[in-house]
Structures are given as C-alpha cells and as structure tokens.
Amino acid sequence: MKISRLLCLIGLLTFNVFANDLPTDGEFQINYPNGNTYLTGELKNDNKQGTWKFYFENGKLQAIEKYDDGRPVGIWKYYNENGKLSKRIDQLMGDSDQCDFSSNGKAFGCGGAERTRPYD
C-alpha cells in the first residue's frame, strides 16, 4: 500500500501545471500527454472558482475540490486508483475537519472541528 501511494505521489510530481498554462478567467481542462483529462476547473479574476476535479492518468477520478473566490469551501474528496474514498476534508470557516479512510471504507484519523452534520 505504501509503495502504491509513493508511486502515485511520484506520478503527480512528474506532471506539472504552471500558472501560465491556465486562463485568467473561465473554465479549462488540462490533459495528460496520453490525452486523458488531468484537471478540470474554473478561474475567475485569477482565483480558483467552483469545482475542480483531478484525475488519475487512467481516467479515474482522483480528487474533487471546491473554491469560492480562491478560498477552499465545502467538502473535498480524494480517491485511490480503485475509486474508493481515501480522504475527506470539510472546509470549515478558518479550519478544516479531515478524515482518512482505510481500504475497507472505515474512517480513521478524524480530527478538527466537531461534526454537526453528515457528510455528503
């Protein structure tokens, strides 16, 4: 498991997106060299806006992040290459509540603010 995470991290580090690759406003998509989608997102006045989605090179969803005028908002979700939820972060006002998930889907390492509502 640790080796696959390390290889995934190395893969992410070898594919760079630079600020000059992105538009200053509007929706965009960046692809891997093989043509599969790497990232979809939106910028508004050079700030991240709306839902950003990251994909593994095999085309499976890797992460969903949400922004409002550049600020992290909502629930962010990260998935492993098998499509299972591996991390969930609730972006609360000035703080975040994070949970990691084991391969069987059980939450562990939950911390941060006290939960008052279920996650979606």
C-alpha positions as CSV (number, residue, x, y, z in Angstrom):
1,M,0.0,0.0,0.0
2,K,2.8,2.4,0.9
3,I,4.6,1.7,-2.4
4,S,1.5,2.5,-4.4
5,R,1.0,5.8,-2.6
6,L,4.6,6.6,-3.2
7,L,4.3,5.8,-6.9
8,C,1.2,7.9,-7.1
9,L,2.9,10.8,-5.5
10,I,5.9,10.5,-7.8
11,G,3.5,10.5,-10.8
12,L,1.8,13.7,-9.5
13,L,5.2,15.4,-9.1
14,T,6.3,14.5,-12.6
15,F,3.3,16.2,-14.2
16,N,3.5,19.9,-13.7
17,V,0.9,22.6,-14.4
18,F,2.3,26.1,-14.5
19,A,0.2,29.3,-13.9
20,N,0.9,30.5,-17.4
21,D,-0.8,27.2,-18.7
22,L,-4.1,28.4,-17.2
23,P,-6.5,31.1,-18.4
24,T,-7.1,34.1,-16.2
25,D,-10.9,33.6,-16.4
26,G,-13.2,30.8,-17.4
27,E,-13.4,27.1,-17.4
28,F,-10.5,25.0,-18.6
29,Q,-9.2,21.4,-19.0
30,I,-5.7,20.1,-18.9
31,N,-4.8,16.7,-20.3
32,Y,-2.1,14.2,-19.7
33,P,0.2,13.5,-22.7
34,N,-1.9,10.4,-23.4
35,G,-5.0,12.6,-24.0
36,N,-6.8,11.7,-20.8
37,T,-8.0,14.5,-18.6
38,Y,-5.7,15.6,-15.7
39,L,-7.7,18.6,-14.4
40,T,-10.9,20.5,-15.0
41,G,-11.5,23.8,-13.2
42,E,-12.5,27.4,-13.4
43,L,-10.7,30.6,-12.7
44,K,-12.4,34.0,-12.0
45,N,-10.1,37.0,-11.9
46,D,-7.1,34.7,-11.4
47,N,-8.7,33.0,-8.4
48,K,-9.9,29.4,-8.2
49,Q,-13.7,29.2,-8.5
50,G,-16.2,26.4,-8.4
51,T,-15.5,22.7,-8.6
52,W,-12.0,21.5,-9.5
53,K,-11.6,17.8,-10.5
54,F,-8.3,15.9,-10.7
55,Y,-8.0,12.6,-12.5
56,F,-5.5,9.7,-12.5
57,E,-3.8,9.1,-15.8
58,N,-6.0,6.1,-16.3
59,G,-9.0,8.4,-16.3
60,K,-10.5,7.6,-12.9
61,L,-11.4,10.5,-10.6
62,Q,-8.6,11.4,-8.1
63,A,-10.0,14.4,-6.2
64,I,-12.8,17.0,-6.0
65,E,-12.0,20.4,-4.5
66,K,-14.4,23.4,-4.3
67,Y,-13.5,27.1,-4.2
68,D,-15.2,30.4,-3.8
69,D,-13.1,33.4,-5.0
70,G,-9.9,31.4,-4.2
71,R,-11.0,30.2,-0.8
72,P,-11.4,26.5,-0.1
73,V,-15.1,25.7,0.6
74,G,-17.4,22.7,1.0
75,I,-16.3,19.1,1.2
76,W,-13.2,18.0,-0.6
77,K,-12.9,14.3,-1.5
78,Y,-9.8,12.3,-2.5
79,Y,-10.0,8.8,-4.1
80,N,-7.5,6.0,-4.6
81,E,-7.0,4.5,-8.1
82,N,-9.6,1.8,-7.3
83,G,-12.2,4.6,-6.9
84,K,-12.6,4.2,-3.1
85,L,-12.7,7.3,-1.0
86,S,-9.4,7.8,0.8
87,K,-9.7,11.2,2.4
88,R,-12.5,13.7,3.0
89,I,-11.9,17.2,4.2
90,D,-14.8,19.6,5.3
91,Q,-13.5,23.1,4.7
92,L,-15.0,25.0,7.6
93,M,-14.7,28.7,8.4
94,G,-10.9,29.1,9.1
95,D,-10.4,25.4,9.9
96,S,-11.0,22.0,8.4
97,D,-12.2,18.7,9.5
98,Q,-10.3,15.8,7.9
99,C,-10.9,12.0,7.8
100,D,-8.8,9.4,6.2
101,F,-10.3,6.1,5.1
102,S,-9.0,2.5,5.1
103,S,-9.3,0.2,2.1
104,N,-12.5,-1.2,3.6
105,G,-14.1,2.3,3.8
106,K,-13.8,2.8,7.6
107,A,-12.9,6.3,8.7
108,F,-9.8,6.9,10.9
109,G,-7.7,9.9,11.9
110,C,-10.7,12.2,12.1
111,G,-9.9,15.5,13.8
112,G,-10.6,19.2,13.6
113,A,-13.9,20.8,14.3
114,E,-16.8,18.8,15.8
115,R,-19.1,17.4,13.2
116,T,-22.7,18.7,13.4
117,R,-24.0,17.3,10.1
118,P,-23.4,14.2,8.0
119,Y,-21.0,14.3,5.1
120,D,-22.3,14.0,1.5
